[in-house]
Amino acid sequence: MELERVQQIASLSKCMDTIPTDYIRSENEQPAVTTFHGVVLEVPVIDLSDPDEGKIVGLISEASREWGIFQVVNHGIPDEVVRKLQQVGKEFFELPLEEKELVAKIPGSQNIEGYGTRLQKEVEGKKGWVDHLFHIIWPPSAINYRFWPKNPPSYRETSEDYAKRLRGVADKMFEYLSKGLGLEPSEMKDGMGGEDLIYMMKINYYPPCPRPDLALGVVAHTDMSGLTILVPNEVPGLQILSNGKYKSVFHRTTVNKEMTRMSWPVFLEPPPEQEIGPIPKLVNEENPPKFKTKKFKDYAYCKLNKLPQ
């Protein structure tokens, strides 16, 4: 029987110096060849406790235009809340495979929620060295607890607490990003669906890889969400709504030979039927639309299947 989960493959590969060919990237993608070893540039760090809101808006706007990624500190989410979130995630992936499969993705479904391995189509058919768990954490009307682990027992309470606190941070981010474009505070969030905005959490699990020089956890990509909040970083992906003024950062994930790596991004996505396009105030004769307006579900389908937008 073919092994599907990377965690299984990794456990059998501990004493080997090779990995299945499906996981070996083409030469122009291999970390050994493509990793930059020069001067390390520091990602902007922004203190949200600064009493000067205008300064915060300016820094976030600049980072979004120039980098497409920034880190926030003093954001108001207690360290203990984040620690508990990480702990229950680790405990889930330490469970026997049979128990993890209880919340597996539904075969053949277009829904990405659940425990799984492959997410999107890759042109060369290569696989990422990663397993993951996807599920919606907000709004309550969109949550399907069929995809939430029952073990560890504190998983639900911990995730709901994090979601509640994260919403406050996300609202401030949208407000600052709107003001940075000269818009009303609510316009960026409203353009994404307002209170119907969907918070999709993904736990990435990258087990040790015998050949980290040949494999990638996640291939280089841009996120399809409007805003991605990653423990502990903020990664905005607001390129369409801002009509190209804010960047959507191109990023990938490498793996480690000795240690397991994990991450907890939350993708803030419009509802499937939401029409997404440049905010009208940001479009004129000198700055015509750079993106088509379309339903988010159609945009997401093209993104996941590597189809032109």
C-alpha beads as a LAMMPS data file, in Angstrom:
LAMMPS data file: protein, C-alpha beads

309 atoms
308 bonds

1 atom types
1 bond types

-500.0 500.0 xlo xhi
-500.0 500.0 ylo yhi
-500.0 500.0 zlo zhi

Masses

1 110.0

Atoms # bond

1 1 1 0.000 0.000 0.000
2 1 1 1.319 3.452 -0.919
3 1 1 2.206 5.645 2.025
4 1 1 0.350 8.930 1.744
5 1 1 1.250 10.808 4.917
6 1 1 4.673 12.434 5.039
7 1 1 4.915 11.744 8.767
8 1 1 4.808 8.002 7.968
9 1 1 7.408 8.306 5.234
10 1 1 9.698 10.312 7.525
11 1 1 9.499 7.713 10.299
12 1 1 10.644 5.019 7.862
13 1 1 13.401 7.202 6.406
14 1 1 15.236 8.060 9.640
15 1 1 18.231 5.856 8.875
16 1 1 18.265 6.516 5.149
17 1 1 19.964 9.145 3.030
18 1 1 17.271 9.310 0.404
19 1 1 13.645 10.313 -0.087
20 1 1 11.018 9.165 -2.610
21 1 1 11.459 10.762 -6.025
22 1 1 8.014 12.391 -5.758
23 1 1 9.493 14.727 -3.134
24 1 1 12.710 15.666 -4.948
25 1 1 12.295 19.143 -6.410
26 1 1 13.580 20.141 -9.814
27 1 1 17.069 21.656 -9.711
28 1 1 15.791 25.223 -10.035
29 1 1 13.732 24.712 -6.843
30 1 1 16.137 22.712 -4.666
31 1 1 17.144 24.587 -1.487
32 1 1 20.784 23.568 -1.901
33 1 1 20.889 25.489 -5.181
34 1 1 18.415 28.323 -4.631
35 1 1 18.920 29.385 -1.001
36 1 1 20.501 32.836 -0.727
37 1 1 23.463 32.959 1.656
38 1 1 24.339 36.644 1.455
39 1 1 23.296 39.514 3.701
40 1 1 20.146 38.643 5.672
41 1 1 17.598 41.444 5.458
42 1 1 15.516 42.043 8.564
43 1 1 11.732 41.918 8.205
44 1 1 10.080 45.107 9.562
45 1 1 8.981 44.810 13.210
46 1 1 6.061 47.026 14.249
47 1 1 5.047 47.744 17.850
48 1 1 1.246 47.935 18.077
49 1 1 1.425 49.425 21.574
50 1 1 2.915 52.678 20.225
51 1 1 0.531 55.509 21.228
52 1 1 1.189 57.252 17.900
53 1 1 -1.378 55.590 15.616
54 1 1 -0.263 57.639 12.631
55 1 1 3.220 56.191 13.005
56 1 1 1.824 52.629 13.105
57 1 1 -0.265 53.267 9.986
58 1 1 2.772 54.644 8.166
59 1 1 5.012 51.732 9.126
60 1 1 2.430 49.098 8.181
61 1 1 1.683 50.822 4.886
62 1 1 5.378 51.066 4.020
63 1 1 6.051 47.437 4.968
64 1 1 3.068 46.265 2.910
65 1 1 4.163 48.234 -0.150
66 1 1 7.862 47.384 0.049
67 1 1 7.912 43.941 1.661
68 1 1 4.467 42.343 1.706
69 1 1 5.361 40.933 5.120
70 1 1 5.956 42.318 8.609
71 1 1 6.058 41.205 12.235
72 1 1 3.961 42.817 14.943
73 1 1 4.796 42.842 18.645
74 1 1 2.718 43.864 21.669
75 1 1 -0.390 42.826 19.741
76 1 1 -2.431 41.912 22.804
77 1 1 -2.615 38.122 22.439
78 1 1 -1.084 36.637 25.618
79 1 1 1.937 34.371 25.155
80 1 1 0.117 31.657 27.117
81 1 1 -2.725 31.587 24.577
82 1 1 -0.238 31.094 21.738
83 1 1 1.672 28.465 23.733
84 1 1 -1.514 26.461 24.338
85 1 1 -2.427 26.674 20.653
86 1 1 0.972 25.277 19.712
87 1 1 0.781 22.575 22.375
88 1 1 -2.578 21.130 21.282
89 1 1 -1.421 21.198 17.666
90 1 1 1.719 19.239 18.524
91 1 1 -0.313 16.758 20.572
92 1 1 -2.667 16.159 17.647
93 1 1 0.160 15.291 15.268
94 1 1 1.672 12.960 17.878
95 1 1 -1.525 10.860 17.895
96 1 1 -1.634 7.495 16.086
97 1 1 -2.370 7.816 12.375
98 1 1 -5.750 6.102 12.773
99 1 1 -6.937 8.830 15.133
100 1 1 -5.710 11.656 12.926
101 1 1 -7.543 10.089 9.986
102 1 1 -10.847 10.559 11.847
103 1 1 -10.729 14.220 10.794
104 1 1 -9.273 13.583 7.334
105 1 1 -10.389 15.483 4.266
106 1 1 -13.342 13.979 2.448
107 1 1 -12.038 12.236 -0.709
108 1 1 -13.174 13.956 -3.884
109 1 1 -14.530 16.991 -2.054
110 1 1 -13.688 20.548 -3.122
111 1 1 -13.558 21.451 0.583
112 1 1 -9.970 21.817 1.791
113 1 1 -10.853 21.318 5.475
114 1 1 -9.485 18.343 7.367
115 1 1 -6.269 16.403 7.944
116 1 1 -4.309 15.734 4.789
117 1 1 -1.121 16.000 2.782
118 1 1 -1.646 17.358 -0.713
119 1 1 -3.486 20.640 -1.185
120 1 1 -2.951 22.127 -4.602
121 1 1 -1.938 20.921 -8.024
122 1 1 1.740 21.243 -8.881
123 1 1 2.778 21.511 -12.500
124 1 1 5.477 18.818 -12.274
125 1 1 3.460 16.595 -9.930
126 1 1 5.960 16.953 -7.078
127 1 1 4.869 16.737 -3.436
128 1 1 5.602 18.923 -0.440
129 1 1 7.293 17.436 2.644
130 1 1 4.372 18.373 4.892
131 1 1 1.153 17.122 6.450
132 1 1 -1.490 19.587 7.554
133 1 1 -4.789 20.171 9.312
134 1 1 -7.212 22.768 7.936
135 1 1 -10.415 24.003 9.541
136 1 1 -12.459 27.194 9.871
137 1 1 -12.271 28.885 13.285
138 1 1 -14.579 31.867 12.575
139 1 1 -17.421 32.812 12.070
140 1 1 -19.398 30.259 14.121
141 1 1 -21.938 29.866 11.296
142 1 1 -19.192 28.571 8.978
143 1 1 -17.531 26.150 11.418
144 1 1 -17.832 22.410 10.781
145 1 1 -16.663 20.635 13.931
146 1 1 -16.399 17.383 11.987
147 1 1 -12.895 18.592 11.079
148 1 1 -11.894 19.621 14.629
149 1 1 -9.936 16.962 16.554
150 1 1 -11.606 15.589 19.677
151 1 1 -8.147 14.777 20.996
152 1 1 -6.405 16.364 22.733
153 1 1 -9.541 17.196 24.784
154 1 1 -8.602 20.888 25.135
155 1 1 -8.191 21.383 21.374
156 1 1 -11.582 23.027 20.785
157 1 1 -11.502 25.358 23.777
158 1 1 -7.939 26.429 23.002
159 1 1 -8.616 27.096 19.319
160 1 1 -11.809 29.039 20.051
161 1 1 -9.993 31.223 22.580
162 1 1 -7.259 31.982 20.057
163 1 1 -9.818 32.787 17.351
164 1 1 -11.640 35.228 19.623
165 1 1 -8.440 37.106 20.435
166 1 1 -7.127 36.966 16.876
167 1 1 -10.204 38.758 15.528
168 1 1 -9.269 41.876 17.478
169 1 1 -5.780 41.908 15.980
170 1 1 -7.110 41.281 12.472
171 1 1 -9.624 44.124 12.748
172 1 1 -6.835 46.516 13.713
173 1 1 -4.706 45.309 10.795
174 1 1 -7.505 45.951 8.315
175 1 1 -8.105 49.373 9.848
176 1 1 -4.437 50.367 9.617
177 1 1 -4.131 49.011 6.072
178 1 1 -7.234 50.944 5.002
179 1 1 -5.949 54.182 6.489
180 1 1 -2.600 53.613 4.782
181 1 1 -4.434 53.781 1.445
182 1 1 -6.382 56.893 2.397
183 1 1 -9.596 54.907 2.853
184 1 1 -12.166 54.833 5.625
185 1 1 -11.141 52.454 8.463
186 1 1 -13.658 49.751 7.510
187 1 1 -13.261 49.752 3.724
188 1 1 -10.568 47.097 3.401
189 1 1 -12.439 44.644 5.628
190 1 1 -15.763 45.453 3.942
191 1 1 -14.188 44.689 0.572
192 1 1 -13.323 41.228 1.893
193 1 1 -16.818 40.423 3.140
194 1 1 -17.028 42.365 6.407
195 1 1 -18.370 40.281 9.289
196 1 1 -18.754 37.283 6.950
197 1 1 -14.968 37.098 6.551
198 1 1 -13.787 33.503 7.024
199 1 1 -10.866 32.608 9.313
200 1 1 -9.289 29.386 8.053
201 1 1 -6.584 27.928 10.305
202 1 1 -3.943 25.580 8.962
203 1 1 -1.469 23.658 11.086
204 1 1 1.573 22.675 9.031
205 1 1 3.655 19.723 10.215
206 1 1 7.080 19.327 8.579
207 1 1 8.763 16.145 9.916
208 1 1 12.551 15.695 9.757
209 1 1 13.705 15.107 6.176
210 1 1 16.817 13.032 5.326
211 1 1 17.524 15.284 2.321
212 1 1 16.449 18.838 3.144
213 1 1 18.718 20.010 0.338
214 1 1 16.395 18.363 -2.211
215 1 1 12.910 18.831 -0.747
216 1 1 10.581 21.666 0.196
217 1 1 7.804 21.772 2.754
218 1 1 5.787 24.189 0.647
219 1 1 6.828 25.326 -2.823
220 1 1 7.282 29.049 -3.451
221 1 1 3.873 30.711 -3.689
222 1 1 1.713 33.657 -2.737
223 1 1 -1.277 33.146 -0.442
224 1 1 -4.783 33.433 -1.881
225 1 1 -6.191 34.921 1.317
226 1 1 -6.636 38.643 1.893
227 1 1 -4.517 38.563 5.039
228 1 1 -2.487 35.723 6.519
229 1 1 -1.691 35.876 10.223
230 1 1 1.090 33.502 11.140
231 1 1 2.305 32.677 14.628
232 1 1 4.291 34.834 15.307
233 1 1 4.316 36.906 12.069
234 1 1 1.788 38.901 10.039
235 1 1 1.849 38.334 6.270
236 1 1 -0.526 40.571 4.311
237 1 1 -1.755 39.447 0.918
238 1 1 -3.841 42.464 -0.067
239 1 1 -2.571 42.923 -3.614
240 1 1 -5.964 42.763 -5.384
241 1 1 -8.037 45.063 -3.155
242 1 1 -5.270 47.679 -3.089
243 1 1 -4.933 47.422 -6.904
244 1 1 -1.280 46.462 -6.596
245 1 1 -0.237 49.054 -3.991
246 1 1 0.232 46.382 -1.324
247 1 1 2.371 43.356 -2.193
248 1 1 1.535 39.698 -1.746
249 1 1 4.854 38.229 -0.670
250 1 1 6.316 35.244 -2.573
251 1 1 7.463 32.676 -0.003
252 1 1 8.302 29.011 0.491
253 1 1 9.034 26.632 3.381
254 1 1 12.234 24.642 3.761
255 1 1 12.599 21.543 5.947
256 1 1 15.116 20.361 8.531
257 1 1 17.110 17.129 8.769
258 1 1 17.029 16.822 12.550
259 1 1 13.954 18.631 13.812
260 1 1 10.220 18.792 13.212
261 1 1 8.971 22.206 12.151
262 1 1 5.413 23.440 12.598
263 1 1 3.502 26.617 11.797
264 1 1 0.030 27.975 12.509
265 1 1 -1.150 30.359 9.776
266 1 1 -4.707 31.676 9.775
267 1 1 -5.966 32.730 6.356
268 1 1 -8.566 35.497 6.326
269 1 1 -10.656 34.791 3.255
270 1 1 -13.769 36.328 1.698
271 1 1 -16.950 34.211 1.577
272 1 1 -17.054 32.079 -1.610
273 1 1 -19.672 34.261 -3.347
274 1 1 -17.967 37.563 -2.468
275 1 1 -16.995 39.655 -5.493
276 1 1 -13.307 40.541 -5.181
277 1 1 -11.651 43.311 -7.148
278 1 1 -9.859 46.656 -6.774
279 1 1 -11.644 49.075 -4.434
280 1 1 -13.274 51.694 -6.731
281 1 1 -11.724 54.630 -4.847
282 1 1 -8.270 53.332 -5.795
283 1 1 -8.978 53.175 -9.531
284 1 1 -8.864 56.086 -11.991
285 1 1 -7.544 56.969 -15.450
286 1 1 -3.970 57.226 -14.190
287 1 1 -4.298 54.016 -12.147
288 1 1 -6.586 51.625 -14.088
289 1 1 -7.621 48.230 -12.656
290 1 1 -4.740 45.751 -12.556
291 1 1 -6.957 42.811 -11.576
292 1 1 -10.280 41.401 -12.756
293 1 1 -13.277 41.454 -10.433
294 1 1 -14.533 37.916 -9.814
295 1 1 -16.101 35.747 -7.139
296 1 1 -13.614 34.535 -4.550
297 1 1 -14.551 30.884 -5.160
298 1 1 -13.573 31.278 -8.830
299 1 1 -10.315 32.993 -7.924
300 1 1 -9.498 30.231 -5.409
301 1 1 -10.268 27.472 -7.926
302 1 1 -7.896 28.974 -10.478
303 1 1 -5.215 29.498 -7.830
304 1 1 -5.347 25.925 -6.508
305 1 1 -5.414 24.380 -9.980
306 1 1 -2.686 26.587 -11.465
307 1 1 -5.081 28.123 -14.007
308 1 1 -4.799 31.661 -15.397
309 1 1 -6.864 34.278 -13.576

Bonds

1 1 1 2
2 1 2 3
3 1 3 4
4 1 4 5
5 1 5 6
6 1 6 7
7 1 7 8
8 1 8 9
9 1 9 10
10 1 10 11
11 1 11 12
12 1 12 13
13 1 13 14
14 1 14 15
15 1 15 16
16 1 16 17
17 1 17 18
18 1 18 19
19 1 19 20
20 1 20 21
21 1 21 22
22 1 22 23
23 1 23 24
24 1 24 25
25 1 25 26
26 1 26 27
27 1 27 28
28 1 28 29
29 1 29 30
30 1 30 31
31 1 31 32
32 1 32 33
33 1 33 34
34 1 34 35
35 1 35 36
36 1 36 37
37 1 37 38
38 1 38 39
39 1 39 40
40 1 40 41
41 1 41 42
42 1 42 43
43 1 43 44
44 1 44 45
45 1 45 46
46 1 46 47
47 1 47 48
48 1 48 49
49 1 49 50
50 1 50 51
51 1 51 52
52 1 52 53
53 1 53 54
54 1 54 55
55 1 55 56
56 1 56 57
57 1 57 58
58 1 58 59
59 1 59 60
60 1 60 61
61 1 61 62
62 1 62 63
63 1 63 64
64 1 64 65
65 1 65 66
66 1 66 67
67 1 67 68
68 1 68 69
69 1 69 70
70 1 70 71
71 1 71 72
72 1 72 73
73 1 73 74
74 1 74 75
75 1 75 76
76 1 76 77
77 1 77 78
78 1 78 79
79 1 79 80
80 1 80 81
81 1 81 82
82 1 82 83
83 1 83 84
84 1 84 85
85 1 85 86
86 1 86 87
87 1 87 88
88 1 88 89
89 1 89 90
90 1 90 91
91 1 91 92
92 1 92 93
93 1 93 94
94 1 94 95
95 1 95 96
96 1 96 97
97 1 97 98
98 1 98 99
99 1 99 100
100 1 100 101
101 1 101 102
102 1 102 103
103 1 103 104
104 1 104 105
105 1 105 106
106 1 106 107
107 1 107 108
108 1 108 109
109 1 109 110
110 1 110 111
111 1 111 112
112 1 112 113
113 1 113 114
114 1 114 115
115 1 115 116
116 1 116 117
117 1 117 118
118 1 118 119
119 1 119 120
120 1 120 121
121 1 121 122
122 1 122 123
123 1 123 124
124 1 124 125
125 1 125 126
126 1 126 127
127 1 127 128
128 1 128 129
129 1 129 130
130 1 130 131
131 1 131 132
132 1 132 133
133 1 133 134
134 1 134 135
135 1 135 136
136 1 136 137
137 1 137 138
138 1 138 139
139 1 139 140
140 1 140 141
141 1 141 142
142 1 142 143
143 1 143 144
144 1 144 145
145 1 145 146
146 1 146 147
147 1 147 148
148 1 148 149
149 1 149 150
150 1 150 151
151 1 151 152
152 1 152 153
153 1 153 154
154 1 154 155
155 1 155 156
156 1 156 157
157 1 157 158
158 1 158 159
159 1 159 160
160 1 160 161
161 1 161 162
162 1 162 163
163 1 163 164
164 1 164 165
165 1 165 166
166 1 166 167
167 1 167 168
168 1 168 169
169 1 169 170
170 1 170 171
171 1 171 172
172 1 172 173
173 1 173 174
174 1 174 175
175 1 175 176
176 1 176 177
177 1 177 178
178 1 178 179
179 1 179 180
180 1 180 181
181 1 181 182
182 1 182 183
183 1 183 184
184 1 184 185
185 1 185 186
186 1 186 187
187 1 187 188
188 1 188 189
189 1 189 190
190 1 190 191
191 1 191 192
192 1 192 193
193 1 193 194
194 1 194 195
195 1 195 196
196 1 196 197
197 1 197 198
198 1 198 199
199 1 199 200
200 1 200 201
201 1 201 202
202 1 202 203
203 1 203 204
204 1 204 205
205 1 205 206
206 1 206 207
207 1 207 208
208 1 208 209
209 1 209 210
210 1 210 211
211 1 211 212
212 1 212 213
213 1 213 214
214 1 214 215
215 1 215 216
216 1 216 217
217 1 217 218
218 1 218 219
219 1 219 220
220 1 220 221
221 1 221 222
222 1 222 223
223 1 223 224
224 1 224 225
225 1 225 226
226 1 226 227
227 1 227 228
228 1 228 229
229 1 229 230
230 1 230 231
231 1 231 232
232 1 232 233
233 1 233 234
234 1 234 235
235 1 235 236
236 1 236 237
237 1 237 238
238 1 238 239
239 1 239 240
240 1 240 241
241 1 241 242
242 1 242 243
243 1 243 244
244 1 244 245
245 1 245 246
246 1 246 247
247 1 247 248
248 1 248 249
249 1 249 250
250 1 250 251
251 1 251 252
252 1 252 253
253 1 253 254
254 1 254 255
255 1 255 256
256 1 256 257
257 1 257 258
258 1 258 259
259 1 259 260
260 1 260 261
261 1 261 262
262 1 262 263
263 1 263 264
264 1 264 265
265 1 265 266
266 1 266 267
267 1 267 268
268 1 268 269
269 1 269 270
270 1 270 271
271 1 271 272
272 1 272 273
273 1 273 274
274 1 274 275
275 1 275 276
276 1 276 277
277 1 277 278
278 1 278 279
279 1 279 280
280 1 280 281
281 1 281 282
282 1 282 283
283 1 283 284
284 1 284 285
285 1 285 286
286 1 286 287
287 1 287 288
288 1 288 289
289 1 289 290
290 1 290 291
291 1 291 292
292 1 292 293
293 1 293 294
294 1 294 295
295 1 295 296
296 1 296 297
297 1 297 298
298 1 298 299
299 1 299 300
300 1 300 301
301 1 301 302
302 1 302 303
303 1 303 304
304 1 304 305
305 1 305 306
306 1 306 307
307 1 307 308
308 1 308 309
